[in-house]
Amino acid sequence: MDERVREHAEILVDWSARVEAGDDVVVSVGPDAHELAVAVAEKLGERGANPLLTYSSGEVRRAYLRAHDGAFDDDPDHERALVENADVYLSLGGARNTSATADVPGETRQAYRRSRDGVREARFDTRWVSTVHPTRALAQSAGMAYAEYRDFAYDAIIRDWESLAEEMARMKDIIDGGREVRLVSPGTDLTMSIEGRTAVNSAASVAYDSHNLPSGEVFTAPHGTDGEVTFDVPMTIDGESVRDVRLEFEDGEVTDYEATEGEAVIGEVLETDDGARRLGELGIGMNRGIDRYTDNILFDEKMGETVHLALGRAYDACLPDGETGNESAVHVDLITDMSEASSLEVDGEVVGRNGRFRWEDGFDG
């Protein structure tokens, strides 16, 4: 076993999920994440935790969804009970085919998502963390050789997370003290209110309200969005390629949309429910260990010199106690490149220009 797999597992169990003796841990294992699952099981044994492993496959999900009549039971008791009784939920992604569910009808995918709202909420009540084991399928999607992709993935995952957390705290402080964010880049001029919101310093640990490994972003829950935005980073949504998405917002809601590729799947997302037409997240990528796009949102949205916006659900960590943010069965991230002819402004002050922040070398204020 590559020693980096064990390092990945150690970061996941100790830094990210903060697993303790006696914790009941559900581990969802992708079809090609076997090595990581072995290393994680070893670490859980060392901690004295109680793991229960489940299998998560896009091809299995495709078979089920295509055969089903689409009238799904809401929040099946057995699935919800499994998650409700867990202290920790770990998702180890490892796909064999990143487009496994591409031919599942959109309305079936929407109905399935809506039927699991309660299961999803129960998972969010655990110390949940999602990560991915570098696989040949992911390397192929990224257009990289397998060995090259493994190096890339571990450069993003095996980091000095404490040091990165200290740097990202600067951006969190700016967002926490701000009232309005403006994004400007080719095809984008968008304003969002962040008044009354809290930013999350997403340093790959539940101790920071962060639930992805790798991570490396600062995010919050915007509202009152107005203007237009173009997402020029290619990506795959529900197994379908999406390119050059353009959204128009008025009074916080999407009023028009288009895409050069995958426009239909964007329409499906927007029609999921009322909350799908509003933003649930503004995220600022700050992980410079991620130096290229790979068509994997777990990595791409954290890349330095990018900003991403998510349609749908807002995370409670960004909201005042007792306040409910945007609710939706979806949370779909879209990414825009901020490396050239761009600015990130908070309350009229430029805090990022052309991918560099004001405390970094090369920043041109």
Secondary structure as the mmCIF struct_conf table of DSSP 4:
data_model
#
loop_
_struct_conf.conf_type_id
_struct_conf.id
_struct_conf.beg_label_comp_id
_struct_conf.beg_label_asym_id
_struct_conf.beg_label_seq_id
_struct_conf.end_label_comp_id
_struct_conf.end_label_asym_id
_struct_conf.end_label_seq_id
HELX_RH_AL_P HELX_RH_AL_P1 GLU A 3 GLU A 10
HELX_RH_PI_P HELX_RH_PI_P1 ILE A 11 SER A 16
BEND BEND1 ALA A 17 ALA A 17
TURN_TY1_P TURN_TY1_P1 ALA A 21 GLY A 22
STRN STRN1 ASP A 24 VAL A 29
TURN_TY1_P TURN_TY1_P2 PRO A 31 ASP A 32
HELX_RH_AL_P HELX_RH_AL_P2 HIS A 34 ARG A 47
TURN_TY1_P TURN_TY1_P3 GLY A 48 GLY A 48
STRN STRN2 ASN A 50 TYR A 55
HELX_RH_AL_P HELX_RH_AL_P3 GLY A 58 ALA A 67
BEND BEND2 HIS A 68 HIS A 68
BEND BEND3 GLY A 70 GLY A 70
HELX_LH_PP_P HELX_LH_PP_P1 PHE A 72 ASP A 73
BEND BEND4 ASP A 74 ASP A 75
HELX_RH_AL_P HELX_RH_AL_P4 ASP A 77 GLU A 84
TURN_TY1_P TURN_TY1_P4 ASN A 85 ASN A 85
BEND BEND5 ASP A 87 ASP A 87
STRN STRN3 VAL A 88 GLY A 93
BEND BEND6 ARG A 96 ARG A 96
TURN_TY1_P TURN_TY1_P5 THR A 98 ASP A 103
BEND BEND7 VAL A 104 VAL A 104
HELX_RH_AL_P HELX_RH_AL_P5 GLY A 106 SER A 115
TURN_TY1_P TURN_TY1_P6 ARG A 116 ARG A 116
HELX_RH_AL_P HELX_RH_AL_P6 ASP A 117 PHE A 124
TURN_TY1_P TURN_TY1_P7 ASP A 125 ASP A 125
BEND BEND8 THR A 126 THR A 126
STRN STRN4 ARG A 127 VAL A 132
HELX_RH_AL_P HELX_RH_AL_P7 ARG A 136 SER A 141
TURN_TY1_P TURN_TY1_P8 ALA A 142 GLY A 143
HELX_RH_AL_P HELX_RH_AL_P8 TYR A 146 ILE A 157
BEND BEND9 ILE A 158 ARG A 159
HELX_RH_AL_P HELX_RH_AL_P9 TRP A 161 ASP A 176
TURN_TY1_P TURN_TY1_P9 GLY A 177 GLY A 177
BEND BEND10 ARG A 179 ARG A 179
STRN STRN5 GLU A 180 SER A 185
TURN_TY1_P TURN_TY1_P10 PRO A 186 GLY A 187
STRN STRN6 THR A 188 SER A 193
TURN_TY1_P TURN_TY1_P11 GLU A 195 GLY A 196
STRN STRN7 VAL A 200 SER A 202
BEND BEND11 ALA A 204 SER A 205
HELX_RH_3T_P HELX_RH_3T_P1 VAL A 206 TYR A 208
TURN_TY1_P TURN_TY1_P12 ASP A 209 ASP A 209
STRN STRN8 ASN A 212 LEU A 213
BEND BEND12 PRO A 214 PRO A 214
STRN STRN9 GLU A 217 THR A 220
STRN STRN10 HIS A 223 PHE A 231
BEND BEND13 VAL A 233 VAL A 233
STRN STRN11 MET A 235 ILE A 237
TURN_TY1_P TURN_TY1_P13 ASP A 238 GLY A 239
STRN STRN12 GLU A 240 GLU A 250
TURN_TY1_P TURN_TY1_P14 ASP A 251 GLY A 252
STRN STRN13 GLU A 253 GLU A 261
HELX_RH_AL_P HELX_RH_AL_P10 GLU A 263 LEU A 270
TURN_TY1_P TURN_TY1_P15 GLU A 271 GLU A 271
BEND BEND14 THR A 272 THR A 272
HELX_RH_3T_P HELX_RH_3T_P2 ASP A 274 ARG A 277
BEND BEND15 ARG A 278 ARG A 278
STRN STRN14 LEU A 279 GLY A 285
STRN STRN15 ASN A 287 ASN A 287
TURN_TY1_P TURN_TY1_P16 ARG A 288 GLY A 289
BEND BEND16 ARG A 292 ARG A 292
BEND BEND17 ASP A 295 ASP A 295
HELX_RH_AL_P HELX_RH_AL_P11 ILE A 297 ASP A 300
TURN_TY1_P TURN_TY1_P17 GLU A 301 LYS A 302
STRN STRN16 MET A 303 MET A 303
TURN_TY1_P TURN_TY1_P18 GLY A 304 GLU A 305
STRN STRN17 THR A 306 GLY A 312
HELX_LH_PP_P HELX_LH_PP_P2 ARG A 313 TYR A 315
HELX_RH_3T_P HELX_RH_3T_P3 ASP A 316 CYS A 318
BEND BEND18 LEU A 319 LEU A 319
TURN_TY1_P TURN_TY1_P19 ASP A 321 GLY A 322
BEND BEND19 ALA A 329 ALA A 329
STRN STRN18 HIS A 331 ASP A 337
BEND BEND20 SER A 339 ALA A 341
STRN STRN19 SER A 343 VAL A 346
TURN_TY1_P TURN_TY1_P20 ASP A 347 GLY A 348
STRN STRN20 GLU A 349 ARG A 353
TURN_TY1_P TURN_TY1_P21 ASN A 354 GLY A 355
STRN STRN21 ARG A 356 PHE A 357
TURN_TY1_P TURN_TY1_P22 ARG A 358 TRP A 359
BEND BEND21 GLU A 360 GLU A 360
TURN_TY1_P TURN_TY1_P23 ASP A 361 GLY A 362
#
